[in-house]
Structure formats: structure tokens, C-alpha cells
Amino acid sequence: MNPERKFGPRMRRLIALCAARVAIPPGGGFAEGMAALSSKEAIMETTRKGIELADAAITAMRAAAGNPYGDDEEVLAGVILDKAEKGRT
């Protein structure tokens, strides 16, 4: 991971969403969330995994056949966030 990498606002939101999914996986609960926040190392590891998951989602969008959204990370992150939000309602 590049410590000098800068993330835009949509990418930061996508990373947070992915990190939350890592911290409390499907079927998980309070104990998993507390474990993910239990130490600086645990928070860093959860964030690293969230970045990896967000990057994988962006890579998949870029590679999708007929991708109408282009290559911009912020645009793609926004599309993913919109889809995730619609899935929650």
C-alpha cells in the first residue's frame, strides 16, 4: 500500500463502507465490531482490508465489458456507492 496515495471523498466513503463490511461480516455482530476497533493495529488492518476490497471493486468496474463509466476512480466509487445505497432501501 502506498502511504502517499491520496483518496477523493467518494473513494474514502467506499473504503469506509468496505472496512465496515470487513469489521462486521454477514452474520457478525457487536463482538466482531469491537475486535476490529480494539487496538491501533486492528484498526489499521481493517482499514487495509477495506482499501483492498474497494480497489478490487474499482478494478472489476474498470474491467467490466461495456463499462459506460470510464476509468476515473472517483466516478467509479460514486457508482458503486449509489448501487450500494439503492440495495439498502
N, C-alpha and C positions, 0 to 999 in steps of 0.2 A: 504494500500500500504506500502510495506517495504522500508523505506528510505535508507537502506543499500544494497538493491538489485543492482547488477551490470549487465549492459546490454552490450552485444557484439555489434560490428559495424553493423551487419545486423539487429539485433533487434532494435537498435537505429534508423536505416533508416525506418524500418517498423512502429515504433512508430511515427516518423515524418510524414510518409505517412498517417497514421490513424488520427493523430491530424489535419493534413491539411484537411482531409475529414470532420472531426468534425467542424473545424473552418468555412469552406465554404462548406456546404452541397449541394447536387444536386439542381440546381435551384437558389442557393445563389449567392452572388456577393461581391462586394467591401465592402459594409456596414457590412456584416457578418464577413468578414475577419478583418476589423478594430475593430469590437466589441470584437473579440477573442484576439486581441492584445492591448486592451485599458488599461489594468491595470495588475499588477503583479498577482492579484487574478484570472483574466480572463485567463491569460496565464497558470497559474498553473492548473486551471480547464480544459482547453482544453487539456493540456498535460496528466492530469489524465485520461480523457476520451479516449485519444489516446492510452494510456497504456492498458486500459481495453479492447479496441477494438482489439489491437494487441494480447493481451493474449487470447481473445476469438477465434481469428483466429488460433493461435497456438494450443489451446485446441481442436478445431474442426479438425485440421490436424492430431493431435495425435490419435484422436478417430475414424478417418475415416477407414472404412473397407478396408483391403488390403493396408494400408499405407506403401509404399516402402521406405519412407524417414527416418524412425526411430523416436527417441524421442528427439533428440538434438534440443534445441530452436533455435540456430543459423542456423542450417541446414534448419529447417522448415521455419524460417523467410526468408532465402535466396530463397527458393522455392516459397513462396508467393510473394516476390518482383519480381522474374523472371516472374511469371504469370501476375502480375500487369503491368509490363513493356511491355510484349507482348500484353496486352489488350489495351495499349495506342497507339500502332503503327498500 
